[in-house]
Amino acid sequence: MTTASTSSARSADLQESLFLLNQRFPERAVEVNGSVVSYRTCGSGPAIVLLHGIGSGAASWLPCALRLAEEATVIAWNAPGYGASSMLSSQSPTGTEYAARLEQLLAALGIEQCVLVGHSLGAIMAAAYVASGTTRISRLVLISPAQGYGSEEKRARGEAVAQERMTALQTLGIAGMAEHRSRRMLSENASDAQRAWVRWNMQQLHPEGYTQAVHLLCGDDIYRYARRGMPGAVYCGSADAITTPQDSRELAREIELPFALIDGAGHACYVEQADAVASAILENSTSNQIQHHE
């Protein structure tokens, strides 16, 4: 296939995904205490709430959400500062502030019980929401969880990561970052269509919302919120080079949750292996006991 034909095929794949996004995973918004929270939704049945990571948004869940929608009501939020969602008031928000906004969304939607799924930085937000004492969560699913750099021993590294990310934002801009950083999100076996989808979602970032999320990543720590005894599970792509299987397995051990790999997937495993991730999430929505396997 020539370069031109390859580019044309990628464009066609992306256009098809965007058509499906608008037709089958539409964006909605609610106003809560003067702020807007946007989200995408599809399906019917028990509620599953999806929280995206730092370089993504609600739309990125499309392939996984369409599979989940066969058995559940799917709600994927745009975190504060992402999509059409209002930013948080603090320049350096913590997980607690993101959790408070999530509570406002779920209250506005009348969600009394749900499975809460956090991917990457969304895992810190999810853990913070569980730690708030909410009774809305039946199970917690952490996928390729970011752990943050807010602990004393990681503080210097966190400062370096924050500087690195902000420099990249200033020098490359959102488009350049999307081109550069999206390459690490998937395994070497990912399809061109999957790479284009991850890149497009990263191109939708807002600098201000991304900056707040960088402060969350570099200033907070999932272990401030993670609690033992909460039913759920931890998953990680077997080829994840960002939040590694080793780190995810250690987190699962510390909070006494079962751990499993998503075979053949990098960091954005819910894009690369959408069916496998959807099956794992659905297992958590229908069973009280999760089989431990690695």
C-alpha positions in Angstrom: 0.0 0.0 0.0 1.4 3.4 -0.9 1.9 6.2 1.6 -1.1 8.1 0.0 -3.4 5.1 0.2 -2.4 4.4 3.8 -3.1 8.0 4.7 -6.5 7.8 3.0 -7.3 4.6 4.8 -6.4 6.1 8.2 -8.6 9.2 7.4 -11.5 6.9 6.5 -11.1 4.9 9.7 -11.1 8.1 11.8 -14.1 9.5 10.0 -16.0 6.3 10.7 -15.1 6.5 14.4 -16.3 10.1 14.5 -19.6 9.2 12.9 -20.1 6.4 15.4 -19.1 8.8 18.2 -21.8 11.3 17.3 -24.5 8.7 16.5 -24.1 6.1 19.2 -22.1 7.8 22.0 -23.5 11.4 22.1 -22.2 14.1 24.3 -24.5 15.6 27.0 -23.9 18.2 29.7 -25.4 19.1 33.1 -24.9 22.3 35.1 -24.0 21.8 38.7 -23.6 24.8 41.0 -22.7 27.1 38.2 -20.2 24.7 36.5 -20.8 22.5 33.5 -19.9 18.8 33.4 -20.0 17.2 30.0 -20.2 13.5 29.4 -21.0 10.8 26.8 -23.6 8.1 27.3 -25.0 5.1 25.7 -26.8 1.8 26.5 -29.2 0.8 29.2 -29.0 -1.3 32.4 -26.8 -1.1 35.5 -24.6 2.0 35.4 -20.9 2.0 34.6 -19.0 5.2 35.0 -15.8 5.7 33.1 -13.0 8.2 34.0 -10.4 8.9 31.4 -6.7 9.8 31.9 -4.6 12.9 31.5 -4.1 12.7 27.7 -7.6 11.7 26.7 -11.3 12.4 27.1 -14.7 10.8 27.2 -14.8 10.1 23.5 -11.8 7.9 23.7 -13.9 5.2 25.4 -16.0 4.7 22.2 -14.9 1.2 21.2 -15.1 -0.1 24.8 -18.4 1.8 25.5 -20.2 0.4 22.6 -19.5 -3.1 23.9 -20.4 -2.2 27.4 -23.7 -0.6 26.2 -25.0 -4.0 25.2 -25.4 -4.8 28.9 -25.2 -1.5 30.8 -25.8 2.2 30.9 -22.4 3.8 30.2 -21.5 7.3 31.4 -18.0 8.6 30.5 -17.3 12.0 31.9 -15.1 14.7 30.6 -13.0 15.6 33.6 -12.9 19.3 34.7 -11.1 21.2 32.0 -11.7 18.6 29.3 -14.3 18.6 26.6 -17.0 21.1 27.5 -16.5 20.6 31.2 -15.7 23.6 33.4 -12.4 23.8 35.1 -11.9 23.5 38.8 -11.3 26.7 40.7 -8.0 25.7 42.2 -4.8 26.1 40.0 -3.4 22.9 41.6 -6.4 20.7 42.4 -6.2 17.5 44.3 -8.1 14.2 43.8 -10.6 15.4 46.4 -11.7 18.3 44.2 -12.1 16.1 41.1 -14.1 13.7 43.3 -16.4 16.4 44.5 -17.2 17.4 40.9 -17.9 13.7 40.1 -20.3 13.5 43.0 -22.2 16.5 41.6 -22.5 14.8 38.2 -23.7 11.5 39.6 -26.2 13.3 41.8 -27.5 15.3 38.9 -27.9 12.2 36.8 -29.6 10.3 39.7 -27.0 7.5 39.7 -27.5 5.7 43.0 -25.2 2.7 42.3 -22.5 2.1 39.7 -19.3 0.4 38.9 -16.6 3.1 38.8 -13.8 2.7 36.3 -10.7 4.9 36.4 -8.0 4.7 33.7 -4.5 6.1 34.3 -5.0 9.5 36.0 -8.7 8.7 36.3 -7.7 6.0 38.8 -6.6 8.7 41.3 -9.9 10.5 40.8 -11.8 7.3 41.2 -9.9 6.3 44.4 -10.5 9.8 45.8 -14.2 9.5 45.1 -14.4 6.2 46.9 -12.4 7.7 49.8 -15.0 10.5 50.1 -17.3 8.0 51.7 -19.8 7.8 48.9 -22.4 5.1 48.9 -22.9 5.2 45.1 -20.0 2.8 44.2 -20.6 -0.9 44.2 -17.2 -1.8 42.7 -14.0 0.0 41.8 -12.0 -0.9 38.7 -8.6 0.6 38.2 -7.1 0.2 34.7 -3.4 1.0 34.2 -3.6 3.3 37.3 -1.4 6.3 37.6 -0.2 6.5 41.2 1.0 10.1 41.3 4.1 11.8 42.6 2.7 13.5 45.7 4.4 11.3 48.3 7.6 12.6 50.0 9.8 10.1 48.3 8.5 10.9 44.8 8.3 14.7 45.2 11.5 15.5 43.4 10.5 13.2 40.5 7.1 14.9 40.5 8.7 18.3 40.1 10.7 17.0 37.2 7.8 15.4 35.5 5.7 18.6 35.9 8.5 20.7 34.4 8.9 18.2 31.5 5.2 18.2 30.7 4.8 21.9 30.9 7.8 22.5 28.7 6.4 20.1 26.1 3.1 21.9 26.2 4.8 25.3 25.7 7.2 24.2 23.0 5.1 21.6 21.1 1.5 22.8 21.7 -1.4 20.4 21.9 -1.0 19.2 18.3 2.7 18.5 18.7 2.2 16.8 22.0 -0.5 14.6 20.5 1.8 13.5 17.7 4.7 12.9 20.1 3.1 11.4 23.2 0.4 9.3 21.6 3.0 7.0 20.2 3.7 5.6 23.7 0.1 4.9 24.5 -0.2 1.7 22.5 1.8 -1.4 21.9 3.8 -2.0 18.8 1.0 -4.3 17.5 -1.7 -1.6 17.6 -3.5 -0.9 14.3 -3.2 2.4 12.4 -6.8 3.1 13.2 -6.2 2.7 16.9 -3.1 5.0 16.7 -5.2 7.6 14.8 -7.9 7.4 17.5 -5.6 7.9 20.4 -3.9 10.8 18.6 -7.2 12.5 17.7 -8.4 12.3 21.3 -5.2 13.8 22.5 -5.6 16.6 20.0 -8.8 17.7 21.7 -7.1 18.6 25.0 -7.4 22.1 26.4 -4.1 23.6 27.7 -5.7 24.9 30.9 -7.4 21.7 31.8 -4.3 19.6 30.9 -2.3 21.9 33.2 -4.6 21.3 36.1 -4.3 17.6 35.5 -0.5 17.8 35.5 -0.7 19.3 38.9 -2.9 16.5 40.1 -0.6 13.9 38.7 2.5 15.5 40.2 1.1 16.7 43.4 -1.2 13.9 44.6 -0.8 10.3 45.5 -3.3 7.4 44.9 -2.2 5.9 48.3 -3.8 8.9 50.0 -7.1 7.5 48.9 -6.9 3.8 48.0 -8.7 1.7 50.6 -8.5 -2.0 51.4 -11.8 -3.9 51.4 -13.4 -2.1 48.5 -14.7 -4.8 46.0 -13.1 -4.4 42.6 -10.0 -5.2 40.6 -6.9 -3.8 39.0 -5.9 -4.3 35.4 -3.0 -3.3 33.2 -1.9 -3.8 29.6 0.8 -6.4 29.3 2.8 -4.0 27.2 2.1 -0.9 29.2 5.3 1.2 29.2 3.7 4.1 31.1 2.1 2.6 34.2 3.9 -0.7 34.1 2.4 -4.1 35.0 4.9 -4.3 37.9 3.6 -1.0 39.4 0.0 -1.9 38.9 0.5 -5.4 40.4 2.1 -3.8 43.5 -0.8 -1.3 43.9 -3.3 -4.2 43.7 -1.3 -6.1 46.3 -1.2 -3.1 48.7 -4.9 -2.5 48.5 -5.8 -6.2 48.4 -7.5 -6.3 45.0 -7.1 -9.0 42.4 -4.9 -8.1 39.5 -5.0 -9.2 35.8 -3.2 -8.3 32.7 -4.9 -7.3 29.5 -2.8 -9.3 27.0 -1.5 -7.6 23.9 -2.2 -4.0 25.0 -0.2 -0.9 25.9 -1.3 1.9 28.2 -4.5 2.7 26.3 -5.6 -0.9 26.6 -9.3 0.0 26.5 -8.7 1.2 22.9 -6.3 -1.5 21.8 -8.2 -4.4 23.4 -11.6 -2.9 23.8 -13.5 -6.2 24.0 -11.2 -7.7 26.6 -11.4 -4.5 28.8 -15.2 -4.4 28.4 -15.4 -8.0 29.4 -13.3 -7.4 32.5 -15.5 -4.4 33.5 -18.7 -6.3 32.9 -17.4 -9.2 35.1 -17.1 -6.6 37.9 -20.6 -5.4 37.3 -22.2 -8.9 37.5 -20.2 -10.8 40.1 -19.3 -10.4 43.7 -16.2 -12.5 43.4 -13.5 -11.8 40.8 -11.1 -14.7 40.0 -7.5 -13.8 40.6 -5.3 -14.5 37.6 -2.1 -13.0 36.3 
